Amino acid sequence: EEPLIETMDKLKAVFQFISTTNLQALLVGVISLLILIVWQYLPGFCKKIPPSLIAVLVGSAMVALLNMNVNTIGDLYEISNKLPTISLPSFSLKTVQNVLPDAFTIAILAAIESLLSCVVADSMVNSRHRSNMELIAQGAGNITSALFGGIPATGAIARTAANVKNGGRTPIAGMVHSVTLLLILVVLMPYAALIPMPTIAAILFMVAYNMCDWRKFVGLCKTAPKSDIIVLVTTFVLTVVFDLVVAIEVGILLAAILFMKRMSDVTEVEGWKYVDDEDDADSLSLRVVPHNTMVYEVSGPLFFGAADKILKITLDEKMNCLVLRMRSVSAIDATAMHNLEQLYIDCKKKNIQIILSHVGEQPMHVMEKSGFLDKVGRENVCAHIDDALERAARLG
């Protein structure tokens, strides 16, 4: 029979063949899962040993020593420790014409999935990836892989999360992962055949739980604007029911449509008011900025396409106040809100107080709903830049 690929087909098969459960395999899987859960709570030296390694050793020992009727990697797959040989592809104009559309599709999807895995890793280690470096490295790796008969690969979310959970924090972790797999292929492949499939399933179960970030999912559903919740839930459902490709295509299209609607809702055309400079509260007259204060003016809507600009704000530890002038921000979405919260965390670490000036109606509603206003302090939300500067001077 052909292997099941789609999630719903697998789920249907689980209920269809549940009566054929192998109790010995179930026992190995449960024990492996318990090791993965309990090991992380053990004190001292134990925390330095990856729990997945212990689960693999215990699971393999159980199956081999107790002669259990459990499928291993060697039972299901052909194991070989021979290295692939280099093979140059044959080039022709017709081949390029036939393959080029699919190549672009694969390249775009691979880039999206790799950057998704980067975002997952960022949230797990509280860091920020370099997109260009990730994509260039992936392209170089795929070109080299193709010369050895390999297929296009991406930054895998599951393996990235597993690497991070077991202590990986830098690009060196990925390199060590590759070298380790090479050594296993060449030296330990006969022993890798002894690893039970239920143990692999238990490890993937824990990896999936650690990377799902369900608390953030629930939090977004409670606090994010309705349009972002629609995109989030739709993408989630389509990923489970169909696949990631369909989910990304529909999600991006839906996000673009809802974003355009949001922009059309908040954009207005108003007649000019002719006033003297002395009477215009928002005139371009020079203002005195307190010595303890940094002032940044944010212009234009803050959405997912421009949200990373918030993180480019440079914090001077010699200052203790950061004024954000937001009179031109007509709208803000969940991604930008997340980055504002990250900016707040960075400021808090450096004992810098954020003061908001001239926050519009929609951004104010989003900030209030997410609890950001309470974190910053409502007394630090000022109606005008002069009030914000006066507040900053008092805090200095």
C-alpha positions in Angstrom: 0.0 0.0 0.0 1.0 3.6 -0.6 2.1 5.5 2.5 -0.4 8.0 3.9 0.7 11.7 3.5 -2.2 14.0 4.3 -3.1 14.6 7.9 -6.8 13.8 7.5 -6.0 10.5 5.8 -3.7 9.6 8.7 -6.3 10.5 11.2 -8.9 8.4 9.4 -6.5 5.5 9.4 -5.8 5.8 13.1 -9.5 5.2 13.9 -9.9 2.6 11.2 -7.0 0.4 12.4 -7.1 1.2 16.1 -8.1 -2.4 16.8 -4.7 -3.6 15.5 -2.7 -1.7 18.1 0.6 -3.4 19.0 0.7 -3.2 22.8 4.4 -3.8 22.9 5.1 -0.9 20.6 2.7 1.2 22.6 4.6 0.3 25.8 7.9 1.3 24.2 6.4 4.6 23.0 4.9 5.5 26.3 8.1 4.7 28.2 10.1 6.8 25.7 7.6 9.7 26.1 7.8 9.5 29.9 11.6 9.7 29.8 11.4 12.8 27.5 8.9 14.5 29.9 10.5 13.5 33.3 14.2 13.9 32.2 14.0 17.7 31.8 12.9 18.0 35.5 15.9 16.0 36.9 18.5 18.1 38.6 22.2 18.7 38.0 24.2 16.8 35.4 21.2 15.1 33.9 20.1 18.4 32.3 23.3 18.4 30.1 22.3 15.1 28.5 19.7 15.4 25.7 16.6 13.5 26.8 16.0 12.3 23.3 19.4 10.4 23.4 18.4 8.7 26.6 15.0 7.7 25.1 16.7 6.3 22.0 19.1 4.2 24.1 16.4 2.9 26.4 13.9 2.2 23.6 16.5 0.3 21.5 17.7 -1.7 24.6 14.1 -2.7 25.4 13.4 -4.0 21.9 16.7 -5.8 21.5 17.1 -7.3 25.0 13.4 -8.3 25.5 13.0 -9.5 21.9 9.9 -7.4 21.5 7.7 -7.4 18.4 8.3 -3.8 17.5 9.3 -2.2 14.2 12.6 -0.5 14.0 14.2 1.7 11.4 16.0 -1.3 9.9 12.7 -3.2 9.6 11.0 -0.5 7.5 13.9 1.1 5.6 17.0 -0.2 3.7 20.1 0.9 5.6 23.3 1.7 3.7 26.4 3.5 4.9 27.7 4.2 1.3 28.3 7.9 0.5 26.5 9.2 -2.6 28.6 9.9 -5.7 28.7 13.3 -7.5 26.7 13.5 -10.6 26.5 16.5 -12.9 23.0 17.1 -14.4 22.6 17.4 -18.2 21.6 20.9 -19.3 19.4 21.8 -22.3 17.1 24.6 -23.1 14.1 22.3 -23.2 14.9 20.9 -19.7 15.2 24.4 -18.3 11.9 25.4 -19.9 10.1 22.4 -18.4 11.7 22.7 -14.9 11.9 26.5 -14.4 8.2 27.1 -13.2 8.4 24.2 -10.7 11.9 25.4 -9.6 10.5 28.9 -8.8 7.6 27.3 -6.9 9.9 25.0 -4.9 12.4 27.9 -4.2 9.6 30.2 -2.9 8.0 27.5 -0.7 11.4 26.4 0.6 12.3 30.0 1.5 9.0 30.5 3.3 9.3 27.3 5.3 12.9 28.0 6.2 12.0 31.5 7.4 9.0 30.0 9.4 11.5 27.7 11.1 13.6 30.7 11.9 10.6 32.5 13.5 9.9 29.4 15.6 13.6 29.3 16.7 13.5 33.0 17.4 10.6 32.7 19.8 12.2 29.7 21.6 15.6 31.4 22.2 14.5 35.0 22.3 16.7 36.0 19.4 16.5 37.4 15.9 17.6 35.6 12.7 19.3 37.0 9.6 17.0 36.2 6.7 19.4 36.9 3.9 22.1 34.7 5.4 19.5 31.9 6.0 18.4 31.9 2.4 21.8 32.2 0.8 23.0 29.3 2.9 20.0 27.2 2.0 20.5 27.9 -1.7 24.2 26.9 -1.5 23.3 23.8 0.3 20.6 22.8 -2.2 22.9 23.4 -5.2 25.5 21.1 -3.6 22.9 18.6 -2.6 21.6 18.4 -6.2 25.1 17.4 -7.4 24.9 14.3 -5.2 21.4 13.4 -6.3 19.7 15.0 -3.4 16.3 16.8 -3.4 15.6 20.4 -2.3 15.7 20.8 1.5 14.5 23.5 3.8 15.2 24.6 7.3 13.0 22.0 9.0 10.8 23.3 11.8 10.7 20.0 13.7 14.4 19.4 13.6 15.2 23.1 14.4 12.9 23.0 17.4 14.4 19.7 18.5 17.9 21.2 18.2 17.0 24.3 20.2 15.2 22.2 22.9 18.4 20.1 23.3 20.6 23.2 23.8 21.4 24.5 20.3 21.7 28.3 20.2 24.1 29.2 17.3 24.7 28.2 13.7 27.3 25.9 15.0 24.5 23.7 16.3 23.3 23.1 12.8 26.8 22.3 11.6 27.3 19.8 14.5 23.9 18.3 13.5 25.1 17.7 9.9 28.5 16.3 10.9 26.8 14.0 13.5 24.4 12.7 10.8 27.3 12.1 8.5 29.2 10.1 11.2 26.0 8.1 11.9 25.7 7.4 8.2 29.3 6.2 7.8 30.0 4.6 11.2 26.9 3.9 13.2 24.3 3.2 10.5 24.0 -0.6 11.4 23.2 0.5 15.0 20.8 3.2 13.9 18.7 0.4 12.3 18.0 -0.8 15.9 16.1 2.4 16.9 12.4 1.6 17.4 9.8 3.6 15.5 7.7 4.2 18.7 10.7 6.0 20.2 11.0 8.2 17.1 7.3 8.9 17.4 7.6 9.9 21.0 10.5 12.3 20.2 8.5 13.9 17.4 5.5 14.1 19.7 7.5 16.2 22.2 9.0 18.3 19.4 5.6 19.0 18.1 4.3 20.0 21.5 7.4 22.3 22.2 7.1 24.1 18.8 3.3 24.4 18.7 3.3 27.4 21.2 -0.3 26.9 22.0 -0.3 29.5 24.8 0.7 32.2 22.3 -2.0 30.9 19.8 -4.7 31.2 22.5 -3.3 34.6 23.6 -3.5 35.9 20.0 -7.1 34.6 19.6 -8.0 36.6 22.7 -6.1 39.8 22.1 -5.3 40.3 18.4 -7.6 42.3 16.0 -10.4 40.2 14.4 -8.8 40.3 11.0 -5.6 38.7 12.3 -7.5 36.1 14.2 -9.3 35.1 10.9 -6.0 34.7 9.1 -4.5 32.8 12.0 -7.3 30.3 12.4 -7.9 29.9 8.7 -4.2 29.1 8.1 -4.1 26.7 11.0 -7.2 24.8 9.8 -5.9 24.6 6.2 -2.5 23.4 7.4 -4.1 20.5 9.3 -6.9 19.6 6.8 -4.8 20.1 3.6 -1.1 21.1 3.7 1.3 23.9 4.3 1.4 25.0 0.7 -2.4 25.6 0.5 -2.4 27.3 3.9 0.4 29.7 3.0 -1.2 30.7 -0.3 -4.7 31.3 1.2 -3.2 32.9 4.3 -1.1 35.4 2.4 -4.0 36.2 0.1 -6.5 36.6 3.0 -4.0 38.8 4.9 -3.5 41.1 1.9 -7.3 41.5 1.4 -8.0 42.2 5.0 -5.0 44.6 5.2 -6.3 46.5 2.3 -9.8 46.7 3.9 -8.2 47.9 7.1 -6.3 50.6 5.3 -9.4 51.7 3.4 -11.3 51.9 6.7 -8.8 54.1 8.5 -7.8 56.4 5.5 -9.7 59.7 5.4 -9.5 62.9 3.3 -10.0 66.0 5.4 -10.0 69.7 4.4 -7.1 71.9 5.5 -7.4 74.1 8.5 -5.5 77.4 8.0 -4.1 78.5 11.3 -1.1 80.5 12.5 2.0 78.7 13.6 1.6 79.9 17.2 -1.8 78.2 17.3 -0.9 75.0 15.6 -0.1 72.4 18.2 1.6 70.1 15.6 3.6 72.7 13.8 7.3 72.0 12.9 8.6 74.6 15.4 11.7 73.5 17.3 11.3 71.8 20.7 13.7 71.3 23.5 14.3 67.6 24.2 15.3 66.7 27.8 18.8 65.3 28.1 17.6 62.0 29.4 15.2 61.4 26.5 15.3 59.7 23.0 12.5 60.7 20.6 11.4 58.5 17.6 8.5 59.6 15.3 6.7 56.7 13.7 5.0 57.5 10.4 2.6 55.3 8.4 0.6 52.2 9.3 2.5 49.6 11.3 1.7 46.2 9.8 3.6 42.9 9.2 5.5 44.3 6.3 7.0 47.2 8.2 6.9 45.8 11.8 10.6 45.0 11.8 11.4 48.7 11.7 10.3 48.9 15.4 13.2 46.6 16.3 15.7 48.9 14.6 15.2 51.5 17.3 18.6 52.0 19.0 18.4 52.2 22.8 21.0 54.3 24.6 21.5 53.0 28.1 22.5 56.6 29.2 18.9 57.7 28.6 16.0 56.6 30.8 13.1 57.7 28.5 12.0 56.7 25.0 9.3 58.9 23.4 7.4 57.3 20.5 5.5 60.0 18.5 2.7 58.1 16.7 0.5 60.8 15.3 0.9 59.4 11.7 0.2 55.8 12.7 -3.3 55.1 11.3 -3.3 51.3 12.1 -1.4 48.6 13.8 -1.6 44.8 13.6 -0.6 41.8 15.7 2.9 41.5 14.3 3.7 45.1 15.0 2.1 44.8 18.4 4.4 41.8 19.2 7.4 43.9 18.2 6.3 46.8 20.3 6.1 44.4 23.3 9.6 43.1 22.5 10.8 46.8 22.5 9.1 47.2 25.9 11.0 44.2 27.2 14.3 45.5 25.9 13.6 48.9 27.4 12.7 47.4 30.8 16.0 45.5 30.9 17.8 48.7 30.4 15.6 50.7 32.8 14.2 52.9 30.0 10.6 54.2 30.3 8.5 54.2 27.1 6.2 57.3 26.6 3.6 57.3 23.8 2.5 60.5 22.1 -0.6 61.1 20.0 -1.8 57.5 19.7 -4.6 57.1 17.2 -7.9 55.4 17.8 -7.2 52.0 16.2 -3.7 51.6 17.6 -5.0 52.7 21.0 -7.7 50.0 20.9 -5.2 47.3 19.9 -2.8 48.3 22.6 -5.5 48.3 25.2 -6.8 44.9 24.1 -3.4 43.4 24.3 -2.6 44.8 27.7 0.3 46.9 26.4 -1.1 50.2 27.8 -1.2 48.7 31.3 2.4 47.5 31.0 3.6 50.9 29.8 1.4 52.7 32.3 -1.6 54.8 31.2 0.1 57.9 32.8 2.8 57.5 30.1 0.3 57.8 27.2 0.2 61.5 26.3 -2.1 63.4 24.0 0.6 65.6 22.5 4.4 65.6 22.0 4.9 68.6 24.3 3.1 66.7 27.1 5.3 63.6 26.4 8.5 65.7 26.6 7.3 67.3 29.8 6.6 63.9 31.3 10.0 62.7 30.2 11.6 65.8 31.9 9.8 65.0 35.2 11.1 61.3 35.0 14.6 62.6 34.5 
